[in-house]
Amino acid sequence: MNGEQVKGAVEQMDETPNYMNVLAAIRELEKIEMVRQADSIYRLNHALTATPKTILKAFGIDANHVKRKNRETSDRLNPKNKTENL
C-alpha cells in the first residue's frame, strides 16, 4: 500500500479523524500488544477497537489477520502449547 491509497482512504471518510496523522496512528497501533498468560499462551492484551481497525484497514489488514498472526506467533514462541482456535 502506498501513500496514495492511504490518502484515498482518508478522503472517503466524512471527516478526518485525529488519529489519521502518522504519530497518532503509531500511538494507536502500539496499543496492540501480546502478553503471555498463566497458561503460557500469548494472547492479545486488549480487544481491537474501532480506531486500530480503521488504521489497519488502510493497509489492507483486518482483525482476523491480526488474531491469526498472534496465534501463529504464540505457537512459534511456545510450540509445546499449540493453540487450537482460541
PDB file as gemmi writes it, atoms N, CA and C in Angstrom:
CRYST1    1.000    1.000    1.000  90.00  90.00  90.00 P 1                      
ATOM      1  N   MET A   1       0.848  -1.166   0.000  1.00  0.00           N  
ATOM      2  CA  MET A   1       0.000   0.000   0.000  1.00  0.00           C  
ATOM      3  C   MET A   1       0.894   1.230   0.000  1.00  0.00           C  
ATOM      4  N   ASN A   2       0.554   2.177  -0.806  1.00  0.00           N  
ATOM      5  CA  ASN A   2       1.355   3.392  -0.867  1.00  0.00           C  
ATOM      6  C   ASN A   2       0.596   4.561  -0.263  1.00  0.00           C  
ATOM      7  N   GLY A   3       1.247   5.715  -0.249  1.00  0.00           N  
ATOM      8  CA  GLY A   3       0.658   6.907   0.342  1.00  0.00           C  
ATOM      9  C   GLY A   3      -0.622   7.331  -0.335  1.00  0.00           C  
ATOM     10  N   GLU A   4      -0.723   7.093  -1.633  1.00  0.00           N  
ATOM     11  CA  GLU A   4      -1.937   7.474  -2.362  1.00  0.00           C  
ATOM     12  C   GLU A   4      -3.143   6.678  -1.886  1.00  0.00           C  
ATOM     13  N   GLN A   5      -2.944   5.403  -1.581  1.00  0.00           N  
ATOM     14  CA  GLN A   5      -4.047   4.571  -1.119  1.00  0.00           C  
ATOM     15  C   GLN A   5      -4.517   5.008   0.266  1.00  0.00           C  
ATOM     16  N   VAL A   6      -3.551   5.356   1.131  1.00  0.00           N  
ATOM     17  CA  VAL A   6      -3.913   5.837   2.462  1.00  0.00           C  
ATOM     18  C   VAL A   6      -4.651   7.158   2.348  1.00  0.00           C  
ATOM     19  N   LYS A   7      -4.144   8.033   1.488  1.00  0.00           N  
ATOM     20  CA  LYS A   7      -4.791   9.324   1.285  1.00  0.00           C  
ATOM     21  C   LYS A   7      -6.211   9.127   0.750  1.00  0.00           C  
ATOM     22  N   GLY A   8      -6.390   8.157  -0.137  1.00  0.00           N  
ATOM     23  CA  GLY A   8      -7.712   7.854  -0.672  1.00  0.00           C  
ATOM     24  C   GLY A   8      -8.658   7.361   0.408  1.00  0.00           C  
ATOM     25  N   ALA A   9      -8.149   6.543   1.334  1.00  0.00           N  
ATOM     26  CA  ALA A   9      -8.978   6.047   2.426  1.00  0.00           C  
ATOM     27  C   ALA A   9      -9.422   7.186   3.325  1.00  0.00           C  
ATOM     28  N   VAL A  10      -8.529   8.138   3.568  1.00  0.00           N  
ATOM     29  CA  VAL A  10      -8.870   9.289   4.400  1.00  0.00           C  
ATOM     30  C   VAL A  10      -9.916  10.147   3.703  1.00  0.00           C  
ATOM     31  N   GLU A  11      -9.771  10.342   2.403  1.00  0.00           N  
ATOM     32  CA  GLU A  11     -10.713  11.173   1.657  1.00  0.00           C  
ATOM     33  C   GLU A  11     -12.104  10.566   1.608  1.00  0.00           C  
ATOM     34  N   GLN A  12     -12.212   9.252   1.680  1.00  0.00           N  
ATOM     35  CA  GLN A  12     -13.513   8.594   1.642  1.00  0.00           C  
ATOM     36  C   GLN A  12     -14.300   8.800   2.933  1.00  0.00           C  
ATOM     37  N   MET A  13     -13.596   9.142   4.011  1.00  0.00           N  
ATOM     38  CA  MET A  13     -14.262   9.372   5.290  1.00  0.00           C  
ATOM     39  C   MET A  13     -14.960  10.728   5.251  1.00  0.00           C  
ATOM     40  N   ASP A  14     -16.060  10.838   5.995  1.00  0.00           N  
ATOM     41  CA  ASP A  14     -16.807  12.084   6.037  1.00  0.00           C  
ATOM     42  C   ASP A  14     -15.988  13.220   6.640  1.00  0.00           C  
ATOM     43  N   GLU A  15     -15.325  12.949   7.738  1.00  0.00           N  
ATOM     44  CA  GLU A  15     -14.448  13.946   8.336  1.00  0.00           C  
ATOM     45  C   GLU A  15     -13.164  13.251   8.761  1.00  0.00           C  
ATOM     46  N   THR A  16     -12.054  13.951   8.703  1.00  0.00           N  
ATOM     47  CA  THR A  16     -10.768  13.351   9.013  1.00  0.00           C  
ATOM     48  C   THR A  16     -10.611  13.233  10.526  1.00  0.00           C  
ATOM     49  N   PRO A  17     -10.492  12.019  11.033  1.00  0.00           N  
ATOM     50  CA  PRO A  17     -10.318  11.841  12.471  1.00  0.00           C  
ATOM     51  C   PRO A  17      -8.908  12.233  12.915  1.00  0.00           C  
ATOM     52  N   ASN A  18      -8.740  12.464  14.212  1.00  0.00           N  
ATOM     53  CA  ASN A  18      -7.454  12.891  14.756  1.00  0.00           C  
ATOM     54  C   ASN A  18      -6.359  11.842  14.625  1.00  0.00           C  
ATOM     55  N   TYR A  19      -6.735  10.559  14.539  1.00  0.00           N  
ATOM     56  CA  TYR A  19      -5.726   9.507  14.515  1.00  0.00           C  
ATOM     57  C   TYR A  19      -5.179   9.246  13.115  1.00  0.00           C  
ATOM     58  N   MET A  20      -5.566  10.042  12.122  1.00  0.00           N  
ATOM     59  CA  MET A  20      -5.064   9.792  10.778  1.00  0.00           C  
ATOM     60  C   MET A  20      -3.801  10.593  10.463  1.00  0.00           C  
ATOM     61  N   ASN A  21      -3.065  11.035  11.484  1.00  0.00           N  
ATOM     62  CA  ASN A  21      -1.731  11.543  11.221  1.00  0.00           C  
ATOM     63  C   ASN A  21      -0.758  10.478  11.702  1.00  0.00           C  
ATOM     64  N   VAL A  22       0.456  10.549  11.265  1.00  0.00           N  
ATOM     65  CA  VAL A  22       1.405   9.446  11.479  1.00  0.00           C  
ATOM     66  C   VAL A  22       1.652   9.166  12.957  1.00  0.00           C  
ATOM     67  N   LEU A  23       1.952  10.189  13.724  1.00  0.00           N  
ATOM     68  CA  LEU A  23       2.275   9.962  15.137  1.00  0.00           C  
ATOM     69  C   LEU A  23       1.090   9.395  15.914  1.00  0.00           C  
ATOM     70  N   ALA A  24      -0.091   9.915  15.671  1.00  0.00           N  
ATOM     71  CA  ALA A  24      -1.271   9.408  16.377  1.00  0.00           C  
ATOM     72  C   ALA A  24      -1.576   7.975  15.958  1.00  0.00           C  
ATOM     73  N   ALA A  25      -1.407   7.666  14.672  1.00  0.00           N  
ATOM     74  CA  ALA A  25      -1.656   6.301  14.196  1.00  0.00           C  
ATOM     75  C   ALA A  25      -0.674   5.320  14.830  1.00  0.00           C  
ATOM     76  N   ILE A  26       0.587   5.717  14.939  1.00  0.00           N  
ATOM     77  CA  ILE A  26       1.589   4.845  15.570  1.00  0.00           C  
ATOM     78  C   ILE A  26       1.238   4.614  17.031  1.00  0.00           C  
ATOM     79  N   ARG A  27       0.828   5.660  17.733  1.00  0.00           N  
ATOM     80  CA  ARG A  27       0.429   5.503  19.136  1.00  0.00           C  
ATOM     81  C   ARG A  27      -0.748   4.540  19.282  1.00  0.00           C  
ATOM     82  N   GLU A  28      -1.707   4.656  18.386  1.00  0.00           N  
ATOM     83  CA  GLU A  28      -2.862   3.754  18.440  1.00  0.00           C  
ATOM     84  C   GLU A  28      -2.449   2.308  18.177  1.00  0.00           C  
ATOM     85  N   LEU A  29      -1.573   2.110  17.194  1.00  0.00           N  
ATOM     86  CA  LEU A  29      -1.158   0.752  16.845  1.00  0.00           C  
ATOM     87  C   LEU A  29      -0.242   0.142  17.897  1.00  0.00           C  
ATOM     88  N   GLU A  30       0.441   0.981  18.675  1.00  0.00           N  
ATOM     89  CA  GLU A  30       1.278   0.460  19.760  1.00  0.00           C  
ATOM     90  C   GLU A  30       0.442  -0.178  20.862  1.00  0.00           C  
ATOM     91  N   LYS A  31      -0.834   0.131  20.886  1.00  0.00           N  
ATOM     92  CA  LYS A  31      -1.721  -0.453  21.893  1.00  0.00           C  
ATOM     93  C   LYS A  31      -2.026  -1.920  21.611  1.00  0.00           C  
ATOM     94  N   ILE A  32      -1.730  -2.372  20.407  1.00  0.00           N  
ATOM     95  CA  ILE A  32      -1.920  -3.784  20.064  1.00  0.00           C  
ATOM     96  C   ILE A  32      -0.699  -4.534  20.573  1.00  0.00           C  
ATOM     97  N   GLU A  33      -0.884  -5.287  21.634  1.00  0.00           N  
ATOM     98  CA  GLU A  33       0.254  -5.995  22.209  1.00  0.00           C  
ATOM     99  C   GLU A  33      -0.157  -7.381  22.669  1.00  0.00           C  
ATOM    100  N   MET A  34       0.830  -8.262  22.680  1.00  0.00           N  
ATOM    101  CA  MET A  34       0.629  -9.623  23.142  1.00  0.00           C  
ATOM    102  C   MET A  34       1.213  -9.757  24.542  1.00  0.00           C  
ATOM    103  N   VAL A  35       0.545 -10.533  25.378  1.00  0.00           N  
ATOM    104  CA  VAL A  35       1.070 -10.845  26.700  1.00  0.00           C  
ATOM    105  C   VAL A  35       0.969 -12.349  26.913  1.00  0.00           C  
ATOM    106  N   ARG A  36       1.906 -12.867  27.684  1.00  0.00           N  
ATOM    107  CA  ARG A  36       1.864 -14.291  27.998  1.00  0.00           C  
ATOM    108  C   ARG A  36       0.976 -14.502  29.211  1.00  0.00           C  
ATOM    109  N   GLN A  37      -0.007 -15.337  29.070  1.00  0.00           N  
ATOM    110  CA  GLN A  37      -0.947 -15.626  30.144  1.00  0.00           C  
ATOM    111  C   GLN A  37      -0.381 -16.723  31.046  1.00  0.00           C  
ATOM    112  N   ALA A  38      -1.082 -17.016  32.112  1.00  0.00           N  
ATOM    113  CA  ALA A  38      -0.630 -18.019  33.081  1.00  0.00           C  
ATOM    114  C   ALA A  38      -0.487 -19.400  32.457  1.00  0.00           C  
ATOM    115  N   ASP A  39      -1.250 -19.683  31.393  1.00  0.00           N  
ATOM    116  CA  ASP A  39      -1.158 -20.987  30.739  1.00  0.00           C  
ATOM    117  C   ASP A  39      -0.062 -21.020  29.663  1.00  0.00           C  
ATOM    118  N   SER A  40       0.807 -20.022  29.667  1.00  0.00           N  
ATOM    119  CA  SER A  40       1.958 -19.915  28.752  1.00  0.00           C  
ATOM    120  C   SER A  40       1.561 -19.689  27.298  1.00  0.00           C  
ATOM    121  N   ILE A  41       0.349 -19.250  27.064  1.00  0.00           N  
ATOM    122  CA  ILE A  41      -0.096 -18.922  25.710  1.00  0.00           C  
ATOM    123  C   ILE A  41      -0.129 -17.407  25.584  1.00  0.00           C  
ATOM    124  N   TYR A  42       0.380 -16.923  24.479  1.00  0.00           N  
ATOM    125  CA  TYR A  42       0.391 -15.484  24.232  1.00  0.00           C  
ATOM    126  C   TYR A  42      -0.931 -15.074  23.596  1.00  0.00           C  
ATOM    127  N   ARG A  43      -1.547 -14.045  24.179  1.00  0.00           N  
ATOM    128  CA  ARG A  43      -2.821 -13.536  23.671  1.00  0.00           C  
ATOM    129  C   ARG A  43      -2.735 -12.018  23.550  1.00  0.00           C  
ATOM    130  N   LEU A  44      -3.648 -11.459  22.757  1.00  0.00           N  
ATOM    131  CA  LEU A  44      -3.732 -10.010  22.678  1.00  0.00           C  
ATOM    132  C   LEU A  44      -4.162  -9.484  24.041  1.00  0.00           C  
ATOM    133  N   ASN A  45      -3.503  -8.408  24.475  1.00  0.00           N  
ATOM    134  CA  ASN A  45      -3.787  -7.844  25.786  1.00  0.00           C  
ATOM    135  C   ASN A  45      -5.180  -7.212  25.844  1.00  0.00           C  
ATOM    136  N   HIS A  46      -5.584  -6.577  24.752  1.00  0.00           N  
ATOM    137  CA  HIS A  46      -6.897  -5.932  24.679  1.00  0.00           C  
ATOM    138  C   HIS A  46      -7.537  -6.282  23.349  1.00  0.00           C  
ATOM    139  N   ALA A  47      -8.837  -6.176  23.301  1.00  0.00           N  
ATOM    140  CA  ALA A  47      -9.537  -6.383  22.039  1.00  0.00           C  
ATOM    141  C   ALA A  47      -9.219  -5.229  21.084  1.00  0.00           C  
ATOM    142  N   LEU A  48      -9.259  -5.509  19.794  1.00  0.00           N  
ATOM    143  CA  LEU A  48      -9.033  -4.453  18.812  1.00  0.00           C  
ATOM    144  C   LEU A  48     -10.264  -3.556  18.765  1.00  0.00           C  
ATOM    145  N   THR A  49     -10.066  -2.277  18.995  1.00  0.00           N  
ATOM    146  CA  THR A  49     -11.173  -1.331  18.956  1.00  0.00           C  
ATOM    147  C   THR A  49     -11.337  -0.790  17.543  1.00  0.00           C  
ATOM    148  N   ALA A  50     -12.314   0.052  17.362  1.00  0.00           N  
ATOM    149  CA  ALA A  50     -12.616   0.583  16.030  1.00  0.00           C  
ATOM    150  C   ALA A  50     -11.479   1.419  15.461  1.00  0.00           C  
ATOM    151  N   THR A  51     -10.787   2.181  16.308  1.00  0.00           N  
ATOM    152  CA  THR A  51      -9.722   3.055  15.816  1.00  0.00           C  
ATOM    153  C   THR A  51      -8.581   2.268  15.181  1.00  0.00           C  
ATOM    154  N   PRO A  52      -7.975   1.283  15.885  1.00  0.00           N  
ATOM    155  CA  PRO A  52      -6.922   0.498  15.240  1.00  0.00           C  
ATOM    156  C   PRO A  52      -7.415  -0.283  14.019  1.00  0.00           C  
ATOM    157  N   LYS A  53      -8.667  -0.747  14.079  1.00  0.00           N  
ATOM    158  CA  LYS A  53      -9.218  -1.469  12.927  1.00  0.00           C  
ATOM    159  C   LYS A  53      -9.273  -0.566  11.701  1.00  0.00           C  
ATOM    160  N   THR A  54      -9.651   0.693  11.897  1.00  0.00           N  
ATOM    161  CA  THR A  54      -9.718   1.634  10.787  1.00  0.00           C  
ATOM    162  C   THR A  54      -8.336   1.911  10.224  1.00  0.00           C  
ATOM    163  N   ILE A  55      -7.362   2.082  11.103  1.00  0.00           N  
ATOM    164  CA  ILE A  55      -5.987   2.341  10.658  1.00  0.00           C  
ATOM    165  C   ILE A  55      -5.457   1.126   9.900  1.00  0.00           C  
ATOM    166  N   LEU A  56      -5.663  -0.069  10.441  1.00  0.00           N  
ATOM    167  CA  LEU A  56      -5.181  -1.281   9.783  1.00  0.00           C  
ATOM    168  C   LEU A  56      -5.872  -1.498   8.443  1.00  0.00           C  
ATOM    169  N   LYS A  57      -7.140  -1.128   8.363  1.00  0.00           N  
ATOM    170  CA  LYS A  57      -7.887  -1.283   7.119  1.00  0.00           C  
ATOM    171  C   LYS A  57      -7.248  -0.474   5.989  1.00  0.00           C  
ATOM    172  N   ALA A  58      -6.659   0.676   6.325  1.00  0.00           N  
ATOM    173  CA  ALA A  58      -5.985   1.494   5.324  1.00  0.00           C  
ATOM    174  C   ALA A  58      -4.789   0.756   4.716  1.00  0.00           C  
ATOM    175  N   PHE A  59      -4.264  -0.236   5.433  1.00  0.00           N  
ATOM    176  CA  PHE A  59      -3.140  -1.034   4.938  1.00  0.00           C  
ATOM    177  C   PHE A  59      -3.568  -2.415   4.464  1.00  0.00           C  
ATOM    178  N   GLY A  60      -4.867  -2.645   4.386  1.00  0.00           N  
ATOM    179  CA  GLY A  60      -5.369  -3.929   3.906  1.00  0.00           C  
ATOM    180  C   GLY A  60      -5.298  -5.044   4.926  1.00  0.00           C  
ATOM    181  N   ILE A  61      -5.304  -4.695   6.215  1.00  0.00           N  
ATOM    182  CA  ILE A  61      -5.221  -5.682   7.289  1.00  0.00           C  
ATOM    183  C   ILE A  61      -6.514  -5.614   8.087  1.00  0.00           C  
ATOM    184  N   ASP A  62      -7.089  -6.790   8.410  1.00  0.00           N  
ATOM    185  CA  ASP A  62      -8.300  -6.787   9.221  1.00  0.00           C  
ATOM    186  C   ASP A  62      -8.024  -7.460  10.562  1.00  0.00           C  
ATOM    187  N   ALA A  63      -9.013  -7.459  11.438  1.00  0.00           N  
ATOM    188  CA  ALA A  63      -8.856  -8.001  12.789  1.00  0.00           C  
ATOM    189  C   ALA A  63      -8.544  -9.494  12.762  1.00  0.00           C  
ATOM    190  N   ASN A  64      -9.134 -10.230  11.837  1.00  0.00           N  
ATOM    191  CA  ASN A  64      -8.863 -11.665  11.742  1.00  0.00           C  
ATOM    192  C   ASN A  64      -7.406 -11.947  11.403  1.00  0.00           C  
ATOM    193  N   HIS A  65      -6.818 -11.105  10.560  1.00  0.00           N  
ATOM    194  CA  HIS A  65      -5.402 -11.256  10.203  1.00  0.00           C  
ATOM    195  C   HIS A  65      -4.533 -11.055  11.448  1.00  0.00           C  
ATOM    196  N   VAL A  66      -4.845 -10.041  12.250  1.00  0.00           N  
ATOM    197  CA  VAL A  66      -4.081  -9.773  13.472  1.00  0.00           C  
ATOM    198  C   VAL A  66      -4.209 -10.952  14.433  1.00  0.00           C  
ATOM    199  N   LYS A  67      -5.410 -11.476  14.599  1.00  0.00           N  
ATOM    200  CA  LYS A  67      -5.616 -12.609  15.503  1.00  0.00           C  
ATOM    201  C   LYS A  67      -4.892 -13.855  15.014  1.00  0.00           C  
ATOM    202  N   ARG A  68      -4.918 -14.083  13.690  1.00  0.00           N  
ATOM    203  CA  ARG A  68      -4.239 -15.249  13.132  1.00  0.00           C  
ATOM    204  C   ARG A  68      -2.726 -15.137  13.348  1.00  0.00           C  
ATOM    205  N   LYS A  69      -2.163 -13.954  13.084  1.00  0.00           N  
ATOM    206  CA  LYS A  69      -0.725 -13.764  13.280  1.00  0.00           C  
ATOM    207  C   LYS A  69      -0.359 -13.885  14.752  1.00  0.00           C  
ATOM    208  N   ASN A  70      -1.229 -13.435  15.644  1.00  0.00           N  
ATOM    209  CA  ASN A  70      -0.999 -13.587  17.070  1.00  0.00           C  
ATOM    210  C   ASN A  70      -0.926 -15.060  17.441  1.00  0.00           C  
ATOM    211  N   ARG A  71      -1.867 -15.853  16.918  1.00  0.00           N  
ATOM    212  CA  ARG A  71      -1.883 -17.291  17.202  1.00  0.00           C  
ATOM    213  C   ARG A  71      -0.629 -17.972  16.654  1.00  0.00           C  
ATOM    214  N   GLU A  72      -0.221 -17.604  15.432  1.00  0.00           N  
ATOM    215  CA  GLU A  72       0.979 -18.192  14.837  1.00  0.00           C  
ATOM    216  C   GLU A  72       2.217 -17.831  15.644  1.00  0.00           C  
ATOM    217  N   THR A  73       2.297 -16.594  16.093  1.00  0.00           N  
ATOM    218  CA  THR A  73       3.453 -16.161  16.889  1.00  0.00           C  
ATOM    219  C   THR A  73       3.475 -16.868  18.228  1.00  0.00           C  
ATOM    220  N   SER A  74       2.320 -17.035  18.846  1.00  0.00           N  
ATOM    221  CA  SER A  74       2.243 -17.750  20.111  1.00  0.00           C  
ATOM    222  C   SER A  74       2.718 -19.186  19.948  1.00  0.00           C  
ATOM    223  N   ASP A  75       2.295 -19.838  18.868  1.00  0.00           N  
ATOM    224  CA  ASP A  75       2.727 -21.214  18.610  1.00  0.00           C  
ATOM    225  C   ASP A  75       4.232 -21.293  18.361  1.00  0.00           C  
ATOM    226  N   ARG A  76       4.759 -20.296  17.690  1.00  0.00           N  
ATOM    227  CA  ARG A  76       6.191 -20.274  17.404  1.00  0.00           C  
ATOM    228  C   ARG A  76       7.011 -20.043  18.678  1.00  0.00           C  
ATOM    229  N   LEU A  77       6.507 -19.196  19.576  1.00  0.00           N  
ATOM    230  CA  LEU A  77       7.231 -18.906  20.812  1.00  0.00           C  
ATOM    231  C   LEU A  77       7.139 -20.044  21.820  1.00  0.00           C  
ATOM    232  N   ASN A  78       6.065 -20.791  21.764  1.00  0.00           N  
ATOM    233  CA  ASN A  78       5.877 -21.874  22.719  1.00  0.00           C  
ATOM    234  C   ASN A  78       5.244 -23.068  21.996  1.00  0.00           C  
ATOM    235  N   PRO A  79       6.048 -23.822  21.232  1.00  0.00           N  
ATOM    236  CA  PRO A  79       5.493 -24.886  20.380  1.00  0.00           C  
ATOM    237  C   PRO A  79       4.825 -26.022  21.161  1.00  0.00           C  
ATOM    238  N   LYS A  80       5.140 -26.212  22.426  1.00  0.00           N  
ATOM    239  CA  LYS A  80       4.508 -27.314  23.152  1.00  0.00           C  
ATOM    240  C   LYS A  80       3.065 -27.001  23.533  1.00  0.00           C  
ATOM    241  N   ASN A  81       2.671 -25.732  23.455  1.00  0.00           N  
ATOM    242  CA  ASN A  81       1.291 -25.335  23.730  1.00  0.00           C  
ATOM    243  C   ASN A  81       0.642 -24.838  22.456  1.00  0.00           C  
ATOM    244  N   LYS A  82       0.387 -25.693  21.534  1.00  0.00           N  
ATOM    245  CA  LYS A  82      -0.266 -25.289  20.280  1.00  0.00           C  
ATOM    246  C   LYS A  82      -1.672 -24.803  20.572  1.00  0.00           C  
ATOM    247  N   THR A  83      -1.984 -23.608  20.088  1.00  0.00           N  
ATOM    248  CA  THR A  83      -3.335 -23.087  20.294  1.00  0.00           C  
ATOM    249  C   THR A  83      -4.223 -23.608  19.182  1.00  0.00           C  
ATOM    250  N   GLU A  84      -5.376 -24.042  19.570  1.00  0.00           N  
ATOM    251  CA  GLU A  84      -6.317 -24.554  18.567  1.00  0.00           C  
ATOM    252  C   GLU A  84      -7.055 -23.379  17.966  1.00  0.00           C  
ATOM    253  N   ASN A  85      -8.202 -23.054  18.382  1.00  0.00           N  
ATOM    254  CA  ASN A  85      -8.937 -21.891  17.908  1.00  0.00           C  
ATOM    255  C   ASN A  85      -9.431 -21.110  19.098  1.00  0.00           C  
ATOM    256  N   LEU A  86      -8.553 -20.294  19.670  1.00  0.00           N  
ATOM    257  CA  LEU A  86      -8.909 -19.519  20.852  1.00  0.00           C  
ATOM    258  C   LEU A  86      -9.642 -18.280  20.469  1.00  0.00           C  
TER     259      LEU A  86                                                      
END                                                                             
